[in-house]
Structure formats: structure tokens, C-alpha cells
Amino acid sequence: MSVRLGCFQNECQSFDVYDERVTQVNLEKMKKIVKYCSQEKQVEMVIFNELYLCGYNIGVEGIKQLAEESNGSSFQIISQLAKEYKVGIVYGYAERQDSFFFNSVQVVDINGLSLINYRKTHLYYNPSFNFEREAFSKGNQLMEPFSFKGLKMGILICWDIEFPEPARVLKLLGAEVIIVPTANNDPLANHITSRSRAYENQVFVCYINRIGIENGKEFNGESVIFGPDGQYIARSPPSNQNQEELFLNCFTVDNEFILVADIDMNCEGNKKTKEYNPFFEEDGRRPPLYSKVVQSAK
């Protein structure tokens, strides 16, 4: 069983004013990328990064201005796009529900229907950066994996993948692929954390970043897809390096990168890692020993 994914690494763009024109610019680019992926690369699902429709580093007021309901006007356009090209589309956006705002990712199937709308559960912060917690409310649940062309797929967003528990929960719920739209500037998350989550859970991990500078904040790119054995299936280079040896199943469209890879459950890497490391077989994991994992740290 196999599905071909196309993962678009968006080049950041700064705007003087954050209004509906920003969303229109990003929707027009989405149309071009979906058309290319479908017609030129025979992609079956096209994936865009965290907060793709509005941008990431746009301030609290920018988020409030550009947030939409999950079935709003952008969803209607993307629904039609998915139906036109017969592809699934995964995209990040700022969601508004009543007076609440969420950092969300929605998945649209080939019939234009919403399969899942996931709200980021772990909002990033550090002592000098609190934008996400100022702009958004936390999502309060990890969503059941959805089925797409026979594969079970789960969604996490950026910082979610840096905690071991969310990926393990999705694995135990049956996920074979974990899709992670992100907006990140730490390559350790790309190449160590995401790789570890793939290997320890024996799942494919697709980590889709943005690249460039947006309103003074830099994003490193380096989008990656890992197999269940922790090996690279696709990767793009860092923002300041375009060496050919750093490309793997990576293509350029107007100087922006698209990863294209077949997610094949029968691939040799998937078979070998389950044979050599039967983590999830009867004599592997010992859940009764792990109860403290769900307790708060002291």
C-alpha cells in the first residue's frame, strides 16, 4: 500500500498590512503548487506548513485579522481545489471559533470534505518568546488518525512532535504516518527529534517547514521525510545551502522546494525495523511500568 506525498516548503514573505490580501496571495500560490504536484509529479496528497494561509510571525493582531472558521471562505476554495485535482490537501491556518483562536491544521480529501481539523496542543514558548500563547488557545485533544487511500495518518503541529507522548499516542491509535506542519528555526527538531519519533514509533514522519525571513524571524527550512527505520526518504537543504548533495527527492518550483516521496508500507526499511526491533509485539513494550509518564513532573 503506497501514497505519494508532495510537501511544499514555503518561502516566507512579509507584508506591510495583514488583511485578506495576504490569504489571497497564499491561496494563489497553493493553487499553483497543487496543480504542479498533481500534473507533473502525480502526487496524491499535498502538504503545506504551519499557519500557511496567514503566515507565522505576524503578531497577535495579524492573527485576529486573518483567522477564519474551519469551514470559512478559504476552506471552500481549498475544497474545490482538492476536487478539481483529485488530491488530498493538508494546510495550516489560524482558526477562529467564537472569541477563541487556534493554531490549526485541516485535512481535505479528494472529494473536498474535511477529514480532520486539528488544533495545536503544545503552544511553543520560552523566556523571550511568548507569541503563540498570546495569540492562541491550546487545543485540548489529540485527534484519531484518519484514513487516506488505505493509510492511517495522524497530525501534529511543530512543537507537538518535540514531546515523545503525542507521537506515541498516535502510534497506539493506529497511525502509520505522522504529518507535522511546522514553522521552525532549530535544525535539531528536523534531523534528530523527528527522526527519533519515526524510529521509536516505527512510523513515517513528514516534517514540513517554511524558509526565509518573515518580519525579522528566520526559518531554517530543511524539511524532511523519515521512514520507520529512521532513514531519510526526502530532504531539502538549509536556507543558506543549495548544494546538490543535500537534496533527496526534492524539486524546485520558482526557487521554492517541494519534497515528493512514496509512502510505502511494504518498503524494505519498514519490514526490517519491525523484524529487528519488535517494540510493539507481545514481548516488547511493558505498559504497566510506564504509569508515571502521564503524571506531572515534580
C-alpha positions in Angstrom: 0.0 0.0 0.0 1.5 3.3 -1.1 0.6 7.0 -1.2 2.7 9.7 -2.9 3.1 12.9 -0.9 4.1 16.3 -2.0 5.4 18.6 0.8 5.7 22.3 -0.1 8.4 24.3 1.8 7.0 27.8 1.6 9.4 30.9 1.2 8.4 33.5 3.8 7.0 36.8 2.7 6.5 39.9 4.8 3.6 42.3 4.1 3.0 45.9 5.1 -0.6 45.2 6.0 -2.1 41.9 7.2 -5.6 41.7 5.7 -7.4 39.3 3.4 -5.0 40.1 0.6 -2.3 38.0 2.4 -4.6 35.0 2.4 -5.4 35.5 -1.3 -1.6 35.6 -2.2 -1.1 32.3 -0.3 -4.2 30.7 -1.9 -3.0 31.6 -5.4 0.4 30.0 -4.6 -1.4 27.0 -3.2 -3.3 26.6 -6.5 -0.1 26.6 -8.5 1.7 24.1 -6.2 -1.3 21.7 -6.2 -1.5 21.8 -10.0 2.2 21.2 -10.3 2.2 18.3 -7.8 -0.8 16.7 -9.3 0.0 17.1 -13.0 3.8 16.9 -13.0 4.6 14.6 -10.1 1.4 12.5 -9.8 1.2 13.4 -6.1 -1.9 12.2 -4.2 -1.7 14.4 -1.1 -0.2 17.9 -1.0 1.0 19.2 2.4 1.6 22.9 3.4 3.3 24.2 6.5 2.1 25.6 9.9 -0.1 28.7 9.5 0.5 28.6 5.8 -2.6 30.7 4.9 -1.7 33.7 7.1 1.9 33.5 8.0 3.5 32.8 11.4 5.4 35.8 12.7 2.6 38.3 12.1 1.7 39.4 15.6 -1.5 38.8 17.7 -3.5 41.4 15.8 -2.5 39.9 12.5 -3.8 36.5 13.7 -7.1 38.0 14.8 -7.4 39.8 11.4 -6.7 36.7 9.3 -8.3 33.9 11.4 -11.2 32.0 9.8 -13.7 29.5 10.8 -12.8 25.9 9.8 -15.5 25.9 7.1 -14.8 29.5 6.0 -14.1 31.0 2.6 -10.5 29.6 2.4 -11.8 26.1 3.1 -14.4 26.4 0.4 -11.7 27.4 -2.1 -9.4 24.6 -1.0 -12.3 22.1 -1.1 -12.9 22.9 -4.7 -9.2 22.7 -5.5 -9.0 19.2 -3.9 -11.9 18.1 -6.0 -10.6 19.6 -9.2 -7.2 17.8 -9.0 -8.4 14.8 -7.1 -5.8 15.2 -4.3 -5.8 15.5 -0.6 -4.6 18.8 0.8 -3.2 19.5 4.3 -2.8 23.1 5.3 -2.1 25.3 8.4 -4.2 28.3 9.2 -5.4 30.5 12.1 -8.8 29.2 13.2 -11.5 31.4 14.8 -14.3 29.9 16.9 -16.4 32.4 18.6 -13.9 34.5 20.6 -11.2 31.9 20.6 -8.3 31.4 18.2 -6.4 28.3 17.4 -3.2 27.3 15.5 -4.9 24.6 13.4 -4.3 22.2 10.5 -7.1 20.9 8.3 -7.0 17.9 6.0 -9.3 17.9 2.9 -9.9 14.7 1.0 -10.2 14.2 -2.8 -13.9 14.9 -2.6 -13.4 18.2 -0.9 -14.5 17.0 2.5 -12.8 17.8 5.8 -11.2 14.6 7.3 -9.8 16.3 10.4 -9.3 19.7 11.9 -6.5 19.5 14.5 -5.7 22.3 17.0 -2.1 22.6 18.2 -2.0 21.2 21.7 1.5 22.4 22.7 2.0 26.1 22.1 5.7 27.0 21.9 7.2 29.5 24.4 10.5 30.3 26.0 11.6 33.2 28.3 12.0 35.6 25.4 9.2 34.3 23.1 5.5 34.1 24.0 3.7 34.9 20.8 1.8 31.6 20.4 0.4 31.7 23.9 -0.6 35.4 23.5 -2.3 34.7 20.1 -3.9 31.2 20.5 -5.8 29.0 22.9 -4.5 25.4 23.3 -6.2 22.5 21.6 -7.4 20.0 24.1 -7.1 16.7 22.3 -5.0 14.6 20.1 -7.1 13.6 17.1 -7.7 10.0 16.0 -5.7 9.1 12.9 -7.7 9.5 9.6 -7.6 7.1 6.7 -6.4 8.3 3.3 -6.2 5.7 0.5 -5.8 2.9 2.9 -3.1 4.5 5.1 -3.7 5.7 8.7 -2.4 9.2 9.2 -2.1 11.4 12.2 -1.5 15.2 12.6 0.8 17.1 14.9 2.0 20.7 14.7 5.6 21.8 15.2 6.3 21.7 19.0 3.9 18.8 19.5 6.5 16.5 17.9 9.2 17.5 20.4 7.3 15.8 23.2 7.5 12.0 23.0 4.0 11.3 24.2 1.8 12.8 21.3 3.6 10.7 18.6 3.3 7.6 20.8 -0.4 8.2 21.3 -1.0 8.5 17.6 1.0 5.3 17.0 -1.0 3.4 19.6 -4.2 4.7 17.9 -3.0 3.1 14.7 -1.1 5.9 12.8 1.3 4.7 10.2 2.2 8.2 9.1 2.6 11.3 11.2 2.4 14.6 9.3 3.9 17.6 11.1 3.5 21.1 9.5 5.9 23.4 11.3 7.4 26.9 11.5 10.8 26.3 13.0 14.4 27.6 13.1 16.1 24.8 15.1 17.6 22.1 12.8 17.7 19.7 15.8 14.0 19.3 15.6 14.2 18.4 11.9 17.1 16.0 12.0 17.1 14.5 15.5 13.7 14.8 17.1 11.6 14.0 14.1 14.0 11.2 13.1 13.8 9.7 16.6 10.0 9.8 16.6 9.9 7.9 13.3 12.3 5.3 14.6 10.9 4.7 18.1 7.3 4.5 16.8 8.1 2.7 13.5 6.1 5.3 11.5 6.8 7.6 8.6 7.2 11.2 9.8 6.8 14.1 7.4 8.1 17.4 8.9 7.3 20.3 6.6 8.9 23.7 7.4 9.0 27.2 6.0 12.1 29.0 4.9 13.5 32.6 4.9 12.8 35.6 7.0 9.3 36.9 8.0 9.1 40.2 9.9 12.6 39.7 11.3 12.2 36.0 12.3 14.2 33.4 10.3 13.1 29.9 9.5 15.6 27.3 8.5 13.7 25.1 6.0 15.4 21.6 6.0 12.0 19.9 5.6 12.4 16.1 5.9 10.5 12.8 5.5 11.8 9.8 7.5 10.9 6.2 7.2 10.0 3.9 10.1 13.7 2.8 10.2 14.7 6.4 10.8 16.3 6.8 7.3 15.8 9.8 5.1 13.3 9.4 2.3 13.3 13.0 1.3 15.0 16.2 2.5 15.6 19.8 1.4 18.8 21.8 2.2 19.2 24.5 4.8 18.3 28.1 3.8 21.8 29.1 3.1 23.0 26.0 1.3 21.8 24.7 -2.1 24.4 22.0 -2.5 23.0 19.3 -4.7 24.2 16.6 -2.3 21.8 17.8 0.3 18.8 17.2 -2.0 16.9 14.0 -1.8 13.6 13.6 -3.7 13.5 17.4 -3.6 12.4 19.6 -6.5 12.3 23.4 -7.1 9.4 25.4 -8.4 10.2 29.2 -8.7 13.1 28.7 -6.3 10.9 27.0 -3.6 11.3 23.4 -2.6 8.8 20.5 -2.9 9.6 17.1 -1.4 8.0 14.2 -3.3 8.1 10.7 -1.8 6.1 7.5 -1.9 5.0 6.3 1.5 5.1 2.6 1.0 4.1 0.3 3.9 5.8 -2.6 2.1 9.2 -0.9 1.8 12.2 -2.8 3.0 13.0 -0.4 5.8 9.6 -0.8 7.3 9.9 -4.6 7.2 13.4 -4.7 8.6 12.9 -2.3 11.5 9.9 -4.3 12.8 11.9 -7.5 12.4 15.0 -6.3 14.3 13.2 -4.1 16.8 9.8 -5.6 17.7 8.9 -2.8 20.1 5.1 -3.3 19.6 5.0 -7.1 19.8 3.8 -9.1 22.8 7.2 -9.3 24.5 8.2 -5.7 23.6 6.6 -2.8 25.4 5.6 -3.2 29.1 2.9 -0.5 29.7 2.3 -1.3 33.4 5.8 0.1 34.1 5.1 3.4 32.4 2.3 4.9 34.5 4.5 7.8 35.6 4.7 9.0 32.0 1.2 10.6 32.4 2.0 12.2 35.7 3.1 15.9 36.1 6.8 16.4 36.6 7.8 17.3 40.2 
